[in-house]
């Protein structure tokens, strides 16, 4: 592992490797849900992928992909004639969300510390000192994957105002300098956009001014205090495994810095706030791998993530209409409106250099069911009924309506089927009756029925208003019938649940064998003619993920048989895969099988060993879903946590070298501590 | 056009071009439905693609494609030291089915004439003379695309007996020589196989002996007499267009030589008897483009073609079972058993050299409906009810059963749909609700209902026996319901019928434009990532073919709108395409639009301008479906023939330079002559 940690809270690298610039930009991320600041150095610019990504601010250069906008970089500070780097150390303090660096150039030594305030989401603080005088400014030549988004309206050393070309978003970056001595200073950088308020320039100026007035110590202390509260809620202590302890904590750090605490109009993009990869879009990753973490550690964040889906329901409705369905068809790649910004040609074929038709957008229907799953789980765990009247009931019902309109009835077999879909395993497009999708949709239909009943009972007035507007109650009968008669593939005589119709007839081979057939190293294995498409090799957990979610429906023998069947056939080409294998293995009483996958998911942003290219496309960045998956693996896997109406239980399946595992959760408005040892479990109110 | 005809019945080439060897092998075909003999010269062997293809004798070399067998070539005759060719003329007499050649080599001049007897299907005759002594024998080194099939059991100058390796078919080729003078002889060559009789060697010997005894003149006259009868039934006379006259006659010649008159266990492969291309398999081509010709000109042949499908019904049943359906799923590539010998990887990707998953086999469900269409049309035109009790009723009902088990019901839209199919336009695989397929299936379901009613009425005993065995009558209700509620795409506001769901949203471009994107000249435009797959460019008539078959369902405006819409988007990559465009255009009163397509279909085997390669695969040969299509275009297009219960009508749409069109048909057991001029129609009993 390419990490070196000075203490249990510090991540540190002590050499400067130009090849690691992109990776270290991810590893040393700072952020606060409003913005994410890449861990490049102050002197770095667009070539080094310096980035100050604004969550929810999207813009499109004509003919290119729509992507989030990087704000002008107020940290930008250079010393002329510094020379080559002689010595370098860079540290990330997870506990306080601060990055520090000390770099000896041939002709100058630079030290700095920075934070992105958790207490004031528009504020960054920089403390900078050097042995020769430095020039600090606001760099408006920012990193973009899909073209330059700015018209520069105004630029000076301490104020840059730009306007994005498609959306006309005004972004104001203002700074105040507080000199310490001739070569050292504090810099208070503020960002406001026209999405935040009517006069972002004035707001940014005032914010920096106020910060400068309060001073470095005070704004820093306020920031630290929020992080302290965050850690008090979510930290997990692993006794007996420092490496796992650090990796898990680091995962939670990365996840927390992406969380929108200040707005219910934002969610968490698949690559967090680390850049424009995947169009900065929100995927099902959030609902399946992040919301469950927040629901149990910081329900207000989970609520924001859910309300983001409620606020973007009209985009999902438009997508359903576009494809000839009713209800809501949630986007594969969702931005601020909920419209789907995934294209039908999302990958380039390396052999012909032609755009490749892919079916992420139009066939990956499980997203809506994942949203329903997140909503219901949140409600079950928090008891927060208000989420339904704030939009979630409507969203759930529109998803059910969509699924009914998507489904077909097979008279010959007396059942509903879901045809022509893409499941989590994207290497197999346009399959019929994907087990994961079908089971999730059944859950969504049942949930919709239940939510409407609940609503009618607890808030009849709201229910009737909603129903008058949308006519859901007329359709509840058809959802019930479909849920009851929807085909859910059963285990075969060997206990294997077929991933989709015909999967078991495909060529039976392994990812390792397929690698020997690769012609171009980054060729895509899916799509119309990818190597995996005609084989049983899957990109990521699919049936195993389904078994993890619905484990009470299946015997341990069946779950084990499927884990053992699918595991050697899974490429883990997605960072979402490992945690499902970890959780299921731990629950099977095989924590040592699980441990490898747990470490894989928990270290993904430390090692940087995930895929960096899909075809010719850069797909690097941070992996908040894997970060969330690390927590899920520890808590639902190794600790064996189960939460239901009856209460909280834990059935530990600790890796053999772990002495104990300790963490907190919030359930039904109360905080609990759970302390698990190999043979004992303690659950107590905190 | 690369032809030169000496008279209206003679096709002639008068130079020898080595590059034309394969084409001339096709152009100078002889045959009699039992065997097809390629028009190579006597001195040619496997390198020149000499071939004596046996209809229905299939064999497989392990690991290769199963294909028809070429028999040892009894025509093989060489003169040593002949030198280079100085002068060459080769003539095909269509009227008598004879090929003659005269070749001046540097050191010898060779003349020969040959025929493949229509009177005695096991017999070939060769008259050979040269200016120096020649050696004649039986060449057992025959042309094979997929490996050598023979074990040689016995070989001498006048007798070769071989056994095929998979099926163990014994093929005996025996010859008798009758010398004329020192350098001239007649040769009587006979072929029998163990599929024909128990002792093929004795049978072949006896057949040649008897022919020799009868003598050249007599066996030749018997052969000629059959051809004379054939032409009396099927010839079409075009006044005012010698080129069209010859091309159409030539088409009928090519088609007639493939027709199995002697057996109801054989059909006509897609490349006739010209070689092993497309595995020598029988496709839907027969039912849609050949059977209708024979049904009206030689019903006994049509009956044999239909009974071939009845005899191979069990293969179609096995295929249905293989894919999880009930009933009969007719093969895309049918050989002697009806099992499908098409593979799931039928094309090789030129960019990766990997086998390409194609869906000809598992998704082109329309074949069964095409079979039903041929059966019903045959019955309607001939009144031959016995075909139903000889197997056709069972076949029709099993097709309906299959279609019901394939279909899905869409509650939301209150209709049945046919999902995940490939229509005639194979460039778009796995589409939903292909208009052609849906309409054909509706026809098949209605026909099945009607056939069972007819059977119950006319032969109740047979009906009850059949029904006791297969239980069809229990399912008739579901077929009726499905036929009534099956989704048939309607014309949109512009009158366009969408080829399949979503077709009109695809990139709108033309074949010409696509050609500019081609990277490798023979790259496949369909499959998982072919150039046409994401565009509206279609391989061949699809909606237009449907409109041709069901023209009374649609207004002339709609038919015209679709012709005009689809025509510029059609690549005509299949030889089945042109005739559909010709027929529809003629019926729209646009015979000059039709004429180009008529000539394209009628000259396909003369020009050799069809595709020769699909990916790396040779697909050349003759085109009996296009040959049939030429007749259909003349008779149903230009003459505007309509046949229904009320009788025969014709509505001429002659090309402007045609003075008249005259042809015979047989309808309900009686022969009629139809004589069409621009303004007059005469129909009279012949």
Boltz contact constraints between the chains, C-beta under 6 A:
constraints:
  - contact:
      token1: [A, 351]
      token2: [B, 351]
      max_distance: 6.0
  - contact:
      token1: [A, 351]
      token2: [B, 352]
      max_distance: 6.0
  - contact:
      token1: [A, 352]
      token2: [B, 351]
      max_distance: 6.0
  - contact:
      token1: [A, 352]
      token2: [B, 519]
      max_distance: 6.0
  - contact:
      token1: [A, 357]
      token2: [B, 534]
      max_distance: 6.0
  - contact:
      token1: [A, 405]
      token2: [B, 412]
      max_distance: 6.0
  - contact:
      token1: [A, 408]
      token2: [B, 408]
      max_distance: 6.0
  - contact:
      token1: [A, 408]
      token2: [B, 410]
      max_distance: 6.0
  - contact:
      token1: [A, 409]
      token2: [B, 409]
      max_distance: 6.0
  - contact:
      token1: [A, 409]
      token2: [B, 411]
      max_distance: 6.0
  - contact:
      token1: [A, 410]
      token2: [B, 408]
      max_distance: 6.0
  - contact:
      token1: [A, 411]
      token2: [B, 409]
      max_distance: 6.0
  - contact:
      token1: [A, 412]
      token2: [B, 405]
      max_distance: 6.0
  - contact:
      token1: [A, 419]
      token2: [B, 419]
      max_distance: 6.0
  - contact:
      token1: [A, 519]
      token2: [B, 352]
      max_distance: 6.0
  - contact:
      token1: [A, 528]
      token2: [B, 528]
      max_distance: 6.0
  - contact:
      token1: [A, 528]
      token2: [B, 529]
      max_distance: 6.0
  - contact:
      token1: [A, 529]
      token2: [B, 528]
      max_distance: 6.0
  - contact:
      token1: [A, 529]
      token2: [B, 529]
      max_distance: 6.0
  - contact:
      token1: [A, 534]
      token2: [B, 357]
      max_distance: 6.0
